[in-house]
Each structure stands twice: as C-alpha cells, then as structure tokens.
C-alpha cells in the first residue's frame, strides 16, 4: 500500500507524469543501456526501434500508480502476472530491478526538471518499488512452479523437425539436448528462444507452443517478420528461417505464460488472426484429446487461405471434436488451401469453397457474424487492434469481461486496460 504522504504527492503529480511518461521512458532506456550494456540482450531491439517497449512501460507504470491511488486490490493483477511470466521466460533477476529503478527515476528528473523535488522523487520511488517487489514476488512463485533457475534459464534444445507451414511461416520441433526431461506445460503457454546474431548480438523472443501437451516434443511456429512501416526486420525470426535446420541446437527457456485454457466444460470461442493462431492450435488439440464433447467455435482472419498457418491441422484436429465449427475471414478468397477437406465429419455446414465444417467469408472480420454459444469463454490472439475490436464486440454481445482472455505478442501496450 502506498503511504499516505506519498499518495498525496503521486495524486497531485500523476497527470504530469502520465503526460510525459513516454518521453521519460525514451530517456530511460538509452541511459540504462549506456551504463549497463549487458542488459541490452534482455530487450527486443525491434521494439526499442519502434517505440513499442517505451509505450508499454509507460502505460504499465502509469496504470500501476492509478491502481495504488484507487485502492484496488485486483484490477492490476492480470497485467502484473503477464509481465512476471515474460520476465521469468527471459531470466530477469531481482537485483536488476535496482538498476532499472535508478535509471527510471533519473529519467523522471531529467524530463521534468525542477518540478521533481525530493518529495516528488521519493513518492515515485515508492511507487516503483511497490511495483518491483510485487513483480519479484510473483516471478519467484512462477519460477518455482515451472522449475526455472534465474542463474541458468537457458538450456540447449535440439531441432528434430522443420516444417514449412506457409511461404512465411515455419514450424520447429524441439527436444532437450541434455539429460533434462521434457517439461510440462499448459495449452496457451510459450517459450523464449535466444540466438546469437552476427556481430555477437544476442536476442531472445517468445514463441507460443503450437502443439498440445503430451506430444513428446515442443513445437514453435515462427512467422518471418518483414521490415514495414518504420519497424525493422525481425532479426530472430529471419535467423530461424534462414539459418536453423534439423539437429541444430537452440537455447530455450522453460514454458511460461498466464493465458491458458481454463478448467471446465463451458463452450470455447477461439478467435485469432495471422500467427495468433499458434496458441489456439494448442488449446484446440488439448481440448480434442481430453474433452472431445466440449463445444468449440474457432475463428481465424488472414490474408488468404494460403497465408493461414496450420490451417489443415486446425481442420483435422477439429474433426476429433463432436461439436466444432470453423469460421474464416480472408481478405482474398483466392488460394489453393492445400489440405482442405481431408478431414471428414467436422460439423455439418459447408462454406463457399471451404472445408466441411467451415464457414468462409471474404473481407473484413466481423465479430457480429460469429456464433456465440451460451456461457462461452473466449480466447483472443492477434494484432492488438484486432483483439480490441473483437473484445469490444464480445462485450457488446453480452460476454462478461472475465470470460474474455487475450494473448499479446510483444510489449503489452494494452496494459492500461487489463479487464
């Protein structure tokens, strides 16, 4: 709990800090990297280049200060868990929070100047350390649960299969290269993969596990990220596509992630776009194996059938469910849609040029056209604007917020609206 004295100061200055939050984080990162270049490897340099990381950090700090001021005990918990899972996946250590706090508060002083009196500095320092200690505690609990050692988070894994999913997407099957057993994980979780790039740069990225637990290996499905709109090419995805082959060794962290399949038998609505299909495939496979009677509506939006990753697998796994229907939205209906129709017995409806059990639409995704079973629980994964629109539509149609779950690839710039 924020002290009474600090609460008064934070309340009086929160508006100014929020107004300059992105400017503050823009000063913070270069300052910290200059003093501690060893921390550069912890951060996605593509997100640094686009400013996404700065915006996400600014949103999280401002949202946490608001959480402390309004006295809420639960509203920030989803954001806190999400950040903590990613930190465990990357091997963030408790002592590194001291470095972050030092440079973040220094950046506040640099941007706001004389407005940052000792009283203001101490109040925001208290906010930071309440945030940091909450994260450290949550990260400790997660690390213990998943068996992650912060001193040795990276373990060698061998690539046992490489499968081309689309022209832009490749799947990699992985098994431990050492004596460690295959870790357990939950459908919807992810791993981090760290690679050494030319110039001795080391970078890590999170990839959803795109196969249900119990297969004897882990699988990630990686989309090549092209340079676009001022954002640089995805250096790790390009490295995996261009350089990694069967029998190569990758450094991998334990599976983590808080957006996992809830227990129960309520109907599922799985909504994805682009590479966001990957955790949905794991959820679908897990449900088909353990709860084949559970009703599932799968929804996917993409450029065309040929750009839809793991499309055939989605149809084949759906065939194992007694009540499954796939709804697809493609910007262009053209494409070979290889493998469509090989799975029989999927529902009863047939969309135009689609597989049995599929309703195919051409054009922009329309959440109002998605059938919503009574009592459904929805999972979303895809670009943030896509998920915002889908979530708004689900809320408008009566799905409670607590039954809508979402996974963000990259910095969570939605952090200010966790519920």
C-alpha positions, -999 to +999 in steps of 0.1 A: +000+000+000+013+035-009+020+056+022-005+084+029+022+111+023+033+096-010-003+090-021-010+127-018+021+136-038+015+109-065-021+120-068-010+156-074+017+148-099+002+117-117-012+138-145+021+154-153+040+121-151+013+104-174+016+133-199+053+128-201+055+091-195+066+081-230+092+109-230+105+096-197+109+060-209+125+073-241+152+088-219+154+059-195+163+031-220+193+047-236+206+059-202+204+024-187+219+007-218+248+031-218+256+024-181+247-014-183+252-027-219+249-062-206+211-056-203+206-048-240+202-086-246+172-087-223+152-063-245+138-068-280+157-042-301+130-042-327+105-030-301+131-005-290+134+009-325+096+013-330+090+027-295+066-001-286+086-010-255+087+026-243+050+029-247+043-004-229+065+005-199+049+040-197+014+025-197+023-001-171+038+024-146+010+049-150-016+022-147+001+008-115+002+043-099-036+046-106-041+012-091-024+023-059-043+055-057-078+040-062-071+013-036-080-016-060-066-050-049-074-070-080-076-049-112-039-048-119-033-085-112-037-096-148-011-071-160+013-080-132+010-117-139+016-112-177+047-091-171+061-116-145+056-146-168+076-128-195+103-118-171+107-154-159+109-165-195+138-141-202+156-148-169+152-114-153+168-114-119+157-095-087+189-075-085+183-060-119+153-041-106+177-018-086+194-008-119+161-002-136+148+019-107+179+040-105+178+050-142+140+053-144+139+078-115+168+096-130+149+099-163+119+114-145+142+141-131+158+147-164+125+152-182+105+170-155+134+191-142+129+213-112+094+200-108+109+169-093+115+179-057+129+155-032+094+148-020+082+140-056+112+118-062+107+098-030+069+094-037+075+080-072+104+059-059+079+043-035+056+036-065+084+020-084+095-003-055+060-014-047+057-024-084+091-040-084+086-060-052+052-072-064+068-084-097+098-100-079+074-119-056+052-131-085+083-140-106+096-161-077+064-180-074+063-186-112+099-197-113+094-222-085+063-236-103+079-241-137+113-251-123+132-221-138+166-212-124+173-175-129+210-183-129+206-208-157+174-201-175+187-211-209+190-248-217+202-264-250+174-279-272+178-298-304+157-292-335+142-326-346+119-314-374+115-283-395+082-280-414+071-253-438+036-241-429+032-213-454+056-192-475+062-170-444+058-195-416+080-224-404+075-248-375+103-263-354+100-294-332+123-293-302+136-318-276+161-313-248+197-318-259+208-328-224+195-352-198+167-329-186+132-344-192+106-327-214+089-300-192+052-300-186+033-270-199-002-258-203-020-252-236-016-215-244+019-211-230+051-200-247+089-204-245+117-180-252+143-188-278+177-170-276+200-168-306+235-153-313+233-130-342+261-116-364+282-090-346+280-110-313+245-096-305+222-120-286+185-116-287+156-136-273+120-139-285+089-156-271+070-181-293+038-198-284+038-236-282+018-246-312+010-281-302-009-295-273+010-310-244+018-347-245+033-350-279+069-359-268+084-326-281+077-289-281+068-271-313+070-234-321+056-219-353+075-188-364+064-162-389+091-142-407+087-105-397+095-082-426+105-046-423+074-024-425+061+010-415+094+021-400+098-011-380+129-031-387+130-067-400+125-093-373+161-104-368+154-135-347+126-148-370+148-142-400+176-161-383+154-190-375+140-191-411+173-187-429+198-205-406+183-231-383+180-267-396+173-301-382+199-312-355+208-276-347+209-265-311+188-236-297+189-220-263+154-223-248+138-212-215+111-231-196+074-227-207+056-198-191+025-177-199-006-168-180-032-171-208-040-208-205-071-230-210-094-227-181-108-258-165-145-266-170-167-277-199-181-243-210-181-237-248-149-222-262-147-195-288-111-193-302-105-160-321-072-155-339-056-135-368-023-143-386+003-160-365-020-156-335-034-190-345-005-207-327-018-209-291-052-217-304-039-248-321-025-260-288-058-252-270-078-270-297-056-301-296-057-303-258-095-300-258-099-326-286-078-351-267-093-346-232-127-331-237-140-342-272-176-334-262-167-298-255-183-273-280-156-252-298-161-224-323-128-215-340-125-181-358-095-170-379-088-140-400-060-138-426-050-125-460-059-157-479-062-195-473-026-199-484-015-174-456-034-192-429-008-211-408-016-247-396-050-245-414-051-282-423-041-292-388-069-270-374-095-288-395-080-323-388-079-317-350-114-302-351-126-334-367-119-351-333-145-329-316-182-338-317-192-301-319-167-280-338-172-253-364-145-231-381-153-196-393-126-180-415-123-144-429-099-139-457-091-105-473-088-125-506-106-158-511-081-169-537-056-197-528-051-234-531-060-240-494-039-272-496-052-300-474-087-285-470-114-312-470-091-340-459-108-341-425-143-356-426-170-353-400-164-317-389-198-303-381-223-301-409-221-268-426-200-261-457-189-226-466-183-215-502-151-232-515-143-242-479-138-274-459-167-293-444-175-276-411-161-243-423-180-211-430-157-189-451-161-152-455-142-128-478-135-093-465-130-077-431-136-098-399-170-093-384-174-103-348-211-099-350-212-128-375-196-152-351-220-176-334-217-173-296-228-204-276-245-196-243-219-194-215-190-193-239-154-185-228-134-166-254-097-166-262-081-139-285-047-137-301-036-115-330-027-078-336-038-056-307-063-035-328-079-068-340-082-080-304-096-047-292-123-048-318-131-084-311-132-079-273-155-048-277-178-068-299-179-097-274-187-073-246-214-057-266-229-091-273-230-099-236-199-120-229-186-109-194-151-094-194-138-121-170-146-147-197-125-130-224-088-138-224-062-124-247-025-130-255-003-102-268+028-110-289+054-084-279+051-055-254+016-053-240+005-018-250-030-028-238-017-029-202-038+000-190-070-019-197-065-054-183-101-061-176 
